[in-house]
């Protein structure tokens, strides 16, 4: 006799799924197959104590693990499920989970997190502010779009919150939960100055065109405005009036800085001026002073590495913004179609979504223009 159980989001918490599979085996339901990625097929046999281990894109089972009692229960797509029939108290050797699972779940978390944040800001915050300012009463317009909207954003919020919690456990398991964020370099002369003597400059959105930020900082240094520090959000820059200097700056995009990342650059003479890692991105601003007559230092000796990182910036922000642009554009087209058919429509939806499309679309374009500028610069240098 077989038993089928549908669990659509089991991969969001593999540790809970492993425990559930062990509980099913204790009841006599042994895992036989995984169909369509979410349908678990069990065969009813004698109850048995089985410890399960789930991995994604795993390596072949080693001989040492086989000797410890581990065996492959099934392999379905990129998923591998292992079992161990030894008493749970006697299982001391466990497989090492591949980082591919954490990477997969982080990508889903980043995408759904972006949708959750933009939905909260556009619908709940800006939408309510717009209605209050424009004195537009809140009305409900029946539409099949609402059911799609509720289902989609219900999945978005659930996925983001669930993965945000469970990924912490996977990060600790893989060692990626340890953050390596050194203290930014602090100029002794700046530290001696009172805050009111510092020159403040606000610079938002520089991560979509980091080459322009680098040029601006280098120009400020050449004019005698020496960078003291950068605010925690990365938007407020503090300078002191000093001597003109030749300083190379580099804004580096890195999803997961490893433990040796900062030390390698510091050993090469670079100073960490700012570092921030969020759930969607990680940026580090570095500086290195050089003398007149010396070649301007580059953080990457191979131009292809810099170009690859620039492309990664453009692709990352495109993945975040373009789905929202497409979704909001579809909503506007629906409202325009309602106007054409002389049906009920939402003016505030058209305005809010239109503004969102302009903002997110322009940020995507800026990131790709950054990639094109760097590509043209490298091409011109190679042809020279």
N, C-alpha and C positions, 0 to 999 in steps of 0.2 A: 504494500500500500504506500502511495506517495502523498505528500502534503506540499502544497504550494503556498508561499507567503510573499506578498508584495511589500517591499520596503524601498520606496523611491529615494530616500535621502540617507541611506545607511553609510555611504562613503564619507559623509560629513563627520562621522565619529566612528572610526574603525575599532577603537578600543571598546566602545559600548557594543558594537556588532560582534566582536570576538566573544565577549561575555554572553551575549544572547545566543550565539551558536553553541557555546558550551552548555548553556541551560537547556537548549533544545536537545542536545545529545543525551543529557542526563534524563530527559523524558522519553528517550528512545527514538528521537528524530535525527537521523544522521544526514549531513549535507551531501548531496549528490551532484548538483549542478546549479549554475547561475545563468538564467536566461534573460535576454533583453536588458542586462545590466542591473535589474532591480527585482527580478523574480527568483526567489530561492526555492529550490526543489529538494525536498527531504524524503528519505526512505525510512519507513518505520521498522526498527530492529530492536534488539535488546538495549536497554538503557546502559550508557557507558560514560565514563569520565574522560572527556577529550578537551585538551587545551588548544585553542585555535590561535592562529597568527595570520593577519592579512597584510599583504604588501602589494605595491603598485610598481610595475616595471622592475621586478626584483631580479637579482642574480640567481644562477642555478644553485640548488641546495648543495651545500658543502658536505664532505664526508664526516666532518666533526659533528655537524648538526644531525646527520643521519644516525651516527652512533649515539647521540643524545636522545634519540627516539622520535625525531621529527620526520614527517613524510608529507608529500604533496597530496592534498585532498582534491583540489581541482585547479584548473587554470582556465580563465575566461577572459579573452581579450588581453588587456594589460594587467589584469588582476590575478594574483596568485594567493591561494589559501592553503595554509599548512596546518597540520594537526599533530598532536602528541598524546598518546594514550597512557603515558605514565601518570601516576597520581600527581595532582597539581602541586602538592607540597614537595615532590621530588624533582620537579622541573626547575632546574637552576640555569640552564643554558638556553638562551633565546636567540632567534635570528636578529640581524641588524636591519632595521627598516630602511628602505631606499629613500633618499631625499626627494625622489620624483613625486611621491605622494604629497609631501608638504608643498612642493612647487605647484602641483595641480590644484590643491585646495586654496593656496594663496592667490592664484590667478582668479579663481571663482570669487574669492572674498574681495579682491580688489575691484573687480567689475561690478559685482552686486553692491559693494560699499559705495561706489561712485553713483550708481543709480539711486541708492537710498538717500545719500546726502543731497543730490540735486532734486530729488522728489520732495524731500522735506523742506528745502529752501524755497523751491518754486511754488509748490502747492500750499504748504502749510504756513510758511512765514511770509513770502512775498505776496502770495495770493490773498491772504487775510489783510495784509497791509494795504494792498491795492483796493480791496473792497471797502475798507474803512475810509480811505482817502477819497475814493470816487463815489462813496455812499451807494455802492451797488448791493442790493439785497441778495442774500444767499438763496438760490433756488435750485431745485433738483430737476434735471431734465432726463427723463427715462431714455435709456439707450443701451443697446447690447454691448457697447464699448465699456460700460462700467464694470460688467462682470469680468471682462478681459483685464481691465485695469486693476481690479481688486485681486484677482488671481496672480497676475504678474508681480505686483508690488508686495503681495503677501509672501510670495516666494523670495523676492529680493530681500526683504527685511529679515525673514527667517534665515536665509542662507548666510547673510552677512553676520548676523548676531551669533548663529550657531558656529560658523567657521572661525569667527574671531575668538571664541572661547576655546574650541577644540584644537585650533592651530597652536595655541600656547603650549599645550601638552606635547604636540609633535615637535615643536621647536626645542623644548627642554630635552626631549628624547634624543634628538639629532645633534644637540649641542649648539644649534643656531639661536637658542633663546638667550645666549650670553651676548650682550651688546658690547661692542668695542668702540666707544666714542671718547676719544681723548679730549682733554681740556684744550679749547682753542688758544692759540698763541696770544699772549698779552704783552704789549709793548710797555717796558718799564716807564718810559716818559709819559705815556698815556695814563698809566695807573696813578701817576703823581698829580695829574690835572684834576681839577674839580669838574663835575659833570656839566656845569653851566658854561665852561670854556670849550666844550666839544662842539663840533659842527655836525649837525644832523642832516641826513639826506634820506628821503623815503624812496624806495625802489621796489615796486611790486611787479609780479609777473615776469621777473627776469629769467626764470627757469625755462620759459618758452623760447628765449633768445639769449642763451648764456654767453655767446660770443660778444654780444653788445655790452653785457655786464662787465666782462673781462676788459674790453676796450675802455669803458668808462672808468673803471678802477685804476687802470694803468695811466689814463690821462690825468686823473685826480692826483696820483702820486707824482707825475711829471710836473704838475703845477704847484707842488709843495703841500698838498693836502694828504697827509699820511693816515692810512686806515688804522684806527684803534681797535675797533671791535664791530661785530654785527649782532643785531638784536636776536633774541631766541626764535622769532618767527621768520627771520631771514629777509625782512623787508626794510628795516631801519639800519642805516650805516652811519657809524660815528667816526669822524675824522678830527685830527688836530692840525693846526697850521705849523708846518715844519720846513724842512729842506726838500727841494725837488729830488726825487729818487727814480732810478730805473728798477721797476718791480714788475715781474711777470705774474699774472694772475691766471688761474684756471678753475672753472666751475665744472666739477666732475659728477656725472650721473652714474650711480651704481646701485642696483636694486638691493644687493646683499653684501655690504663690505665685510670681508673676512678679517680674521684677527691680525694678519700680517699686512693688510692694505695700508693702514696709516703709517706703520713703522717703515715700510719700504720707501714711501715718499719722504718721510722725515729724514731717513738716512741719506737720501739723495739731495737734501738741502731745502726741501719744501716745508713751509710752515702751515699748519692747519689753522685756518682763520675762522672756519664755520663748518659745522656738520650737523645735519638733521635727517632723521629717518622717520617717515610716517608709514601708514599702512599701504600707501600707494606709490611712494617714491622715496629716494634717498639721494641727497645732494651734499657735496663737500666742496668748499671753496679753499683753494690753496694759493700761497704766494711764495715767490722766491726773488730776492734782490740780486741784481747783477751789475757789473761795472761797465763804464763806457768802453766801447771797442769789443766787448764780449758779445757773442751771439745770444740772442734771447733764448732762455731755457724753455724747453718743451717737456711737458710731463710724460708724453708718450713719444718714444723715438720713431716709431713706425706710424706714418700718417694714416695708414689703413685702420689702425686701432681707434684713432680719434674719429674717423669717419664712421666706423661701425658703431661707436657710442652715440654719435649724433643721430644716426639712423634709429638707434634704439629709443632715443628721446622722442623722435617723431612718431614712431610706431606705438610707443606706450601711450602718449597723449591721444593719438588717433583712436586707440582701443578704448580709452576712457570716454572721449567726447563724441565720436561719430555715432555710436548707437543711440545716444540721447538726441543728437541732431536729427537722425532718421525718424525716431519715435515721435518727436515733437513736430516734425514736418508733416508726418502722416496725420497727426491730430489737427493741425491747421488745415490741411486739405479736406479733412472730414467736416470741419466747421464751414469752410468755403463752399463745400458741396451742399451743406444744409442751407446756406444763404441762397444758393442758386435754385434750390428746390422750394424756397420760401418756407423753410422749416425753422424750428427753434435753434438758436445758435448762441455761443458764448463769446462775447467781445473780449472779456478779460482773458480767456484762454488763448485767443489769437494774439493778443498783445504780449502776454507773459511768455508764451512759447516762442513768439517771434524774437523777443529780446534774448531769450536763452539761446536760440539758434545763432544769433549774431555773435554772442559772447563765446560760446563753445566752438563755433565754426572759426572765428578769428584766432582763437588760441591754437587750434589745430593747424591752421594755415601758417601761423608764426613759427611753430615747431618745424614744419617742413621747409620754410624759407631759411631757417637756421641750417638745416642739413644741406640745402642747395648752396648756400653761401660758402660753407666749409668745403663742399665738393668742388666748387669752382676755384676756390683759393688753392686747394691742393693740386688741381689740374693745371692752374697757371704756374704754380711753383715747379711742377714736373716738366712743363714745356719750356721753362726759362733756361 
